[in-house]
Amino acid sequence: MDFVAFAFAHLKAIAHDEGAAPLLKAANVEADAGVLPVRDAQRFIAAAGTRQWKREPKLRLLA
């Protein structure tokens, strides 16, 4: 759970299958452009090439 939560907090892309739903929920991972099903491999590869900057304002306040 920590690995997934930290990946999300560090703005990384996350690929998952249907069985990962309880893990994502427990790690407080919300669906966004960087949290993709494994079947969307091409979109995941593109998302994994950068950080998911649009997620950052939901995670922390920057002065």
MOMOUR-V432118 format. One record per residue. N is the residue number from 0. RES is the residue in one letter. PHI is phi in degrees with one decimal (* if undefined). D_FIRST is the distance of its C-alpha to the first C-alpha in Angstrom with 2 decimals. Layout:
n: (N;N)
res: (RES;RES)
phi: (PHI;PHI)
d_first: (D_FIRST;D_FIRST)
This chain:
n: (0;1;2;3;4;5;6;7;8;9;10;11;12;13;14;15;16;17;18;19;20;21;22;23;24;25;26;27;28;29;30;31;32;33;34;35;36;37;38;39;40;41;42;43;44;45;46;47;48;49;50;51;52;53;54;55;56;57;58;59;60;61;62)
res: (M;D;F;V;A;F;A;F;A;H;L;K;A;I;A;H;D;E;G;A;A;P;L;L;K;A;A;N;V;E;A;D;A;G;V;L;P;V;R;D;A;Q;R;F;I;A;A;A;G;T;R;Q;W;K;R;E;P;K;L;R;L;L;A)
phi: (*;-60.4;-58.1;-69.0;-62.6;-68.6;-60.4;-64.2;-66.4;-90.9;66.1;-86.8;-75.7;-132.7;-102.2;-148.3;-112.9;-62.0;-70.3;-85.6;-54.4;-63.3;-65.8;-61.7;-65.3;-64.4;-87.5;58.5;-91.3;-97.7;-65.2;-155.8;-65.1;-104.3;-111.5;-127.7;-67.0;-56.1;-64.6;-96.1;-57.6;-64.2;-66.3;-64.6;-59.3;-65.2;-67.7;-72.1;-76.6;-151.5;-79.0;-94.0;-62.1;-65.5;-77.7;-56.7;-60.9;-77.5;-99.0;-155.6;-94.7;-112.6;-76.8)
d_first: (0.00;3.82;5.49;5.38;6.15;8.57;9.99;10.78;12.24;14.17;15.65;14.71;15.26;12.65;14.15;13.02;15.02;15.82;13.65;10.41;11.56;9.87;6.30;7.79;9.51;7.07;5.59;9.42;10.03;13.75;15.92;18.17;20.15;17.31;14.95;17.02;17.46;18.10;21.69;22.30;22.22;24.96;23.42;20.08;22.18;24.04;21.06;19.48;22.81;22.23;19.92;19.42;21.76;22.33;18.83;19.66;21.98;19.39;17.08;19.79;23.51;25.67;29.11)
